[in-house]
């Protein structure tokens, strides 16, 4: 029975036996090994969920990636929640979030209390991790391009999106190309898309839960600022800062840092120096960059109170993502079976490849490659990943060792 479920053509059969514990353990392994930021995380997720475990197919993975690109908040964490929800419903989404987030959250909280400096050897290890990210992102661009950029029209979408993203960093260079490519796909690709039956899953028949989650998202967004002013509670203030950051920032990752810096330093929760030190530490840990919120909460106090603040800040910044994923996914599953929507998604998927290609150059390549030996390490990691199919964690470990030998 296990072998039958694992067949790529029988993906839907596996949803009949949802396993939230297996989903959580899988996400935990990714949370311990997924270095390189949100773009690299997409590559790690694709290797694990599409190729290794075959929980979803390429088309579904690309569609969920597109959906998460449209939502505010951390795209990679939302993608993990979406995959967990398809696998095991709401419990799967929660276990996927806990597993992927817990390692980096604990590390950032520990760093807030310990504030240990990183020596030269540590810098070499970190540089090796960055080179591993180059290989992972390059593999993701190559593989997704083969499935999402299948004609000249979609190639134009991808190239134009990459050019705009490099020209206009941040949300201004990401969201408009996605919208424009979606509209262009709806106009130009309708005759080229094939409609397949939607894959049966848990969240499709949960419209009441979906509407409840969407309503709660907007209620909290309006209510928390008022409660923060009225109560004057530090915990409510932290919840307000985290929730607004998770609700209003598109692009995730580094994009959220200016808002957090403005809110936390201005309000006196931490100093500018503490903020910069925490930001540096966030680059050294696996998992989502949004766990930087746990550092802000922990460093703003001491002992048990610091741990409580870290937990409040962490939950608050990720809660909007969970509510949006749970609220949008059931309707998204219905829309993706419509031919016009499929054509729009085809355009968006091509644009996502362009975004990945732009990110591969800047910041992944520009921040990691300093000299020719770095190109050799990244190329070797890419070959091991694509041709020899080494697991991602082994690529990360080997690249870190190479960085330590070169720069340690």
C-alpha positions in Angstrom: 0.0 0.0 0.0 2.9 2.3 0.8 4.5 1.8 -2.6 1.2 2.5 -4.3 0.7 5.8 -2.4 4.2 7.0 -3.3 3.6 6.8 -7.1 3.7 10.3 -8.6 0.6 9.6 -10.6 -1.3 8.6 -7.4 -0.7 11.8 -5.4 -4.3 12.1 -4.4 -4.5 8.7 -2.8 -2.0 9.7 -0.2 -4.3 12.4 1.1 -6.7 9.7 2.3 -4.2 8.9 5.1 -3.2 12.3 6.4 -0.2 12.3 8.7 0.3 15.6 10.6 3.1 14.0 12.7 5.0 13.0 9.6 4.4 16.4 8.1 5.9 18.0 11.2 8.9 15.8 11.3 9.6 16.5 7.6 9.3 20.2 8.2 11.6 20.0 11.2 14.3 18.4 9.1 13.9 21.2 6.6 13.9 23.8 9.4 17.3 22.4 10.5 18.9 22.4 7.1 17.3 25.1 4.9 19.8 27.9 4.7 19.8 30.7 2.2 16.6 32.7 2.7 13.1 32.4 1.2 14.1 31.9 -2.4 16.4 29.0 -1.4 13.7 27.5 0.8 11.5 27.1 -2.3 14.3 24.9 -3.8 14.6 22.9 -0.6 10.8 22.4 -0.5 10.6 21.4 -4.1 13.3 18.7 -3.6 11.6 17.3 -0.5 7.9 17.5 -1.2 7.8 17.1 -5.0 10.8 14.8 -5.8 11.7 12.9 -2.6 8.3 12.4 -1.0 6.0 13.0 -4.0 3.3 14.6 -1.8 2.4 17.0 -4.6 3.2 17.2 -8.3 5.1 20.0 -10.1 2.0 21.8 -11.3 0.4 21.9 -7.8 3.7 23.1 -6.3 4.1 25.9 -8.8 0.4 27.0 -8.2 0.9 27.1 -4.4 4.1 29.0 -4.9 2.3 31.5 -7.0 -0.5 31.8 -4.4 2.0 32.5 -1.7 3.8 35.2 -3.8 0.5 37.1 -3.9 -0.1 37.0 -0.1 1.6 39.3 2.3 4.0 37.8 4.8 6.8 35.2 4.6 6.3 33.4 1.3 8.4 30.3 2.1 6.6 29.8 5.5 3.3 30.2 3.8 4.3 27.7 1.1 5.2 25.2 3.9 1.9 25.8 5.6 0.1 25.3 2.3 1.9 22.0 1.6 1.1 20.9 5.2 -2.5 21.8 4.8 -2.8 19.8 1.5 -1.2 16.9 3.3 -3.1 16.8 6.6 -5.5 19.7 6.8 -5.2 22.4 9.6 -3.2 20.1 11.8 -0.7 19.6 9.0 -0.4 23.3 8.4 0.3 23.9 12.1 2.8 21.0 12.4 4.6 22.2 9.2 4.9 25.7 10.6 6.1 24.5 14.0 8.7 22.1 12.5 10.1 24.6 10.0 10.1 27.6 12.4 11.2 26.1 15.8 14.9 25.6 15.1 15.7 29.1 14.0 13.3 30.6 16.6 15.2 28.8 19.4 18.5 29.8 18.0 17.5 33.5 17.7 16.2 33.5 21.3 19.4 31.9 22.5 21.4 34.5 20.6 19.4 37.3 22.2 20.5 36.0 25.7 24.0 34.9 24.9 25.1 37.5 22.3 28.1 35.4 21.4 30.4 36.8 18.7 31.3 34.8 15.6 34.9 34.2 15.0 36.8 33.8 11.7 36.2 30.1 11.5 32.5 30.7 12.0 32.5 33.3 9.2 34.0 30.6 6.9 31.2 28.2 7.7 28.6 30.9 7.1 30.1 31.7 3.7 30.0 28.0 2.8 26.3 28.0 3.6 25.8 30.9 1.3 27.5 29.0 -1.5 25.2 26.1 -0.9 22.3 28.5 -1.4 23.6 29.5 -4.8 23.4 25.8 -5.9 20.0 25.3 -4.4 18.5 28.4 -6.0 20.2 27.6 -9.4 18.7 24.1 -9.3 15.2 25.6 -8.5 15.5 28.0 -11.4 16.5 25.3 -13.8 13.9 22.8 -12.7 11.0 25.2 -12.5 11.9 26.8 -15.9 11.7 23.4 -17.5 8.1 23.0 -16.3 6.8 26.6 -16.3 8.6 28.2 -19.2 7.6 25.9 -22.1 7.2 28.4 -25.0 8.4 31.7 -26.3 5.6 33.7 -24.6 6.3 32.4 -21.2 10.0 32.9 -21.7 9.3 36.6 -22.5 7.3 36.7 -19.2 10.2 35.3 -17.2 12.9 37.5 -18.8 10.9 40.7 -18.4 10.1 39.8 -14.8 13.7 39.2 -14.0 14.7 42.5 -15.6 12.1 44.5 -13.7 13.0 42.7 -10.4 16.7 43.6 -10.8 15.8 47.1 -11.9 13.4 47.8 -9.0 14.3 46.0 -5.8 11.7 45.1 -3.3 7.9 44.9 -3.7 7.8 47.4 -6.5 9.8 45.1 -8.7 8.0 41.9 -7.7 4.2 42.3 -7.3 3.5 44.4 -10.5 5.2 41.9 -12.8 3.3 39.0 -11.2 0.0 40.8 -11.8 0.9 41.9 -15.3 2.0 38.4 -16.3 -1.1 36.9 -14.8 -3.3 39.3 -16.9 -1.2 38.6 -20.0 -1.4 34.9 -19.4 -5.2 35.1 -19.1 -5.2 36.8 -22.5 -2.6 34.9 -24.4 -2.3 31.4 -23.0 -5.9 30.2 -22.7 -5.6 27.9 -25.7 -2.4 26.3 -24.4 -3.5 25.2 -20.9 -4.9 21.8 -20.1 -7.5 21.4 -17.3 -6.9 18.5 -15.0 -9.2 17.4 -12.2 -8.4 19.1 -8.9 -6.6 16.9 -6.5 -8.9 15.9 -3.6 -7.6 17.4 -0.3 -8.8 18.3 3.2 -9.3 22.1 3.0 -11.4 22.2 -0.2 -14.7 21.5 1.7 -14.0 24.0 4.5 -15.6 27.3 3.4 -16.9 28.1 6.9 -13.4 27.7 8.3 -12.0 29.8 5.4 -14.4 32.7 5.9 -13.8 32.6 9.7 -10.0 32.8 9.2 -10.3 35.7 6.7 -12.7 37.6 9.1 -10.3 37.0 12.0 -7.4 38.3 9.9 -9.0 41.7 9.4 -10.5 41.9 12.9 -7.1 41.5 14.5 -5.5 43.9 12.1 -7.9 46.6 13.1 -8.2 45.7 16.8 -4.6 45.1 18.0 -3.5 48.8 17.4 -6.4 50.0 19.5 -5.7 47.4 22.3 -2.1 48.4 22.3 -2.9 52.0 23.0 -5.6 51.3 25.5 -3.9 48.6 27.5 -0.3 50.0 27.5 0.8 46.3 27.9 4.2 45.4 26.5 2.9 42.0 25.4 0.0 43.6 23.5 2.4 46.1 21.9 4.7 43.3 20.7 1.7 41.4 19.4 0.6 44.5 17.5 4.0 45.2 16.0 4.4 41.5 14.9 0.9 41.1 13.5 1.1 44.3 11.4 4.5 43.3 10.1 3.2 39.9 9.1 0.1 41.4 7.5 1.3 44.4 5.6 4.7 43.4 4.1 4.8 41.8 0.7 7.9 39.8 -0.3 8.8 38.5 3.1 12.3 37.9 4.3 14.5 41.0 4.2 11.5 43.2 3.3 10.1 43.0 6.8 13.2 44.3 8.5 12.7 48.0 7.9 9.2 47.9 9.5 10.5 45.9 12.4 13.4 48.3 12.9 11.2 51.3 12.8 8.7 50.0 15.2 11.0 48.3 17.7 13.9 50.8 17.9 11.6 53.8 17.9 9.5 52.4 20.7 12.7 51.6 22.8 12.3 47.9 22.8 16.0 47.6 21.8 18.9 49.7 20.6 20.0 50.2 17.0 23.2 48.2 17.8 21.1 45.3 19.2 18.9 45.3 16.1 21.9 45.1 13.8 23.6 42.3 15.8 20.3 40.3 15.7 20.0 40.9 11.9 23.5 39.5 11.5 22.7 36.5 13.5 19.5 35.9 11.5 21.7 35.3 8.4 23.5 32.5 10.2 20.5 30.3 11.1 18.3 28.0 8.9 14.6 28.5 8.4 12.5 31.6 7.9 14.0 35.1 8.5 10.8 36.1 10.2 12.1 34.3 13.3 14.1 37.5 13.8 10.9 38.6 15.6 11.7 36.1 18.4 15.0 37.8 18.9 13.3 41.2 19.2 11.0 39.9 21.9 13.7 38.1 23.8 16.2 40.9 23.8 13.6 43.4 25.1 13.6 41.7 28.5 15.4 39.2 30.6 14.8 35.6 31.8 11.3 34.1 31.7 9.7 37.4 30.6 12.1 37.5 27.7 11.0 34.0 26.6 7.4 35.0 26.9 7.9 38.1 24.8 9.8 36.0 22.2 6.9 33.6 21.9 4.3 36.4 21.7 6.3 38.2 19.0 6.9 35.0 17.0 3.3 33.9 17.1 2.0 37.3 16.2 4.2 37.8 13.1 3.3 34.3 11.7 -0.4 34.3 12.6 -1.5 36.4 9.6 0.2 33.9 7.3 -1.8 31.0 8.8 -5.1 32.9 8.7 -4.5 33.9 5.0 -3.4 30.4 3.9 -6.4 28.8 5.6 -8.7 31.4 4.3 -7.5 31.5 0.7 -6.6 27.9 -0.1 -10.1 26.4 -0.4 -11.1 29.1 -2.9 -7.8 28.9 -4.7 -8.3 25.2 -5.3 -11.6 25.9 -7.0 -10.2 28.8 -9.1 -7.3 26.8 -10.4 -9.7 24.3 -12.1 -11.0 27.2 -14.3 -9.4 27.5 -17.7 -9.0 31.3 -17.5 -7.5 31.0 -14.1 -5.2 28.3 -15.3 -4.0 30.5 -18.1 -3.4 33.4 -15.6 -1.5 31.0 -13.3 0.6 29.9 -16.2 1.7 33.5 -16.7 2.3 34.0 -13.0 4.3 30.7 -12.8 6.6 31.9 -15.6 7.0 35.3 -13.8 8.0 33.4 -10.6 10.8 31.7 -12.5 11.9 35.2 -13.5 11.8 36.3 -9.9 13.9 33.3 -8.9 16.4 34.0 -11.6 16.7 37.6 -10.5 17.2 36.5 -6.9 19.8 34.0 -8.0 21.9 36.9 -9.2 21.0 39.5 -6.5 21.3 38.9 -3.6 22.3 35.2 -3.7 25.2 35.3 -6.2 26.4 38.8 -5.5 26.6 38.2 -1.7 28.1 34.7 -1.9 30.6 34.7 -4.8 33.8 36.7 -4.0 36.5 34.9 -6.0 36.9 32.1 -8.6 37.1 29.4 -5.9 33.6 30.3 -4.8 32.3 29.6 -8.3 34.0 26.2 -8.2 32.4 25.3 -4.9 28.9 26.5 -6.0 29.3 24.7 -9.3 30.3 21.4 -7.6 27.4 21.7 -5.3 25.1 22.2 -8.2 26.4 19.1 -10.0 26.1 17.0 -6.8 22.5 18.3 -6.4 21.3 18.0 -10.0 23.3 15.1 -11.5 24.2 13.0 -8.5 21.1 13.8 -6.5 22.8 14.4 -3.2 20.3 15.3 -0.4 20.1 19.0 0.4 21.4 18.6 3.9 24.6 16.9 2.6 25.0 19.7 0.1 24.8 22.2 3.0 27.2 20.3 5.1 29.8 19.9 2.3 29.6 23.5 1.3 29.9 24.7 4.9 33.0 22.5 5.2 34.5 23.9 2.0 33.8 27.5 3.2 35.6 26.7 6.5 38.6 25.3 4.7 38.8 28.3 2.4 38.0 31.2 4.7 38.4 29.7 8.2 
